């Protein structure tokens, strides 16, 4: 049976067992279509197992889309920074990750199981700055052995990765003498960290707090 045939069979079984809504829920939460989840190698049962965890909704809701502040300045990366754009995309693909081009979306979705590379979802007209940011998340996940769901739950890991990704963007904006955009990027990460801590009773380590303060002091 082909991979697609197996996926269809799993989908039928999930519907029969009452897991269909769970399957649809996880695809929606991660910004994936059903086919994209299938293509990533994560089956219905595994998806249902992930979202069945008690804190799934609280954790996944801490992800916030913060846009592409440098887009008006830099323009589309695939046009204005074509060589670097293609290099970053190819690095993700060659490491086993999946790149999905979707209008209006910029995100990195970790794999649903430990050891599985995630998906880099990028607007085809995004700036090279936005792609660098999401590529950094992929690299951090790779260096951690592809943490999967645990990477979602590990808020200190997530914030440390946000430090790395945002630092790339902030330093570039400072270098380009666009302090206004650098300040906007700082505000973005400040808002995201505060949102997580204020709403979900999740505590960060002193080391992480120090990293964020270093970023805000740039």
ABEGO torsion letter per residue (X at the ends): XBAAAAAAAAAAAAAAAGAAAAAAAAAAAAGBBAAAAAAAGBBAAAAAAAAABAAAAAAAAABBBAEBAAAAAAEBAAAAAAAAAAAAAAAAAAAGBBBBBBBGBBBBBBBABBGBBBBBBBBAABBAAAAAAAAAAAAAAAAAGGAEAAAAABAAAAAAAAAAAAAAAAAAAAAAGBAAAAAAAAAAAAAAAAAAAAAAGBBBBAAAAAAAAAAAAX
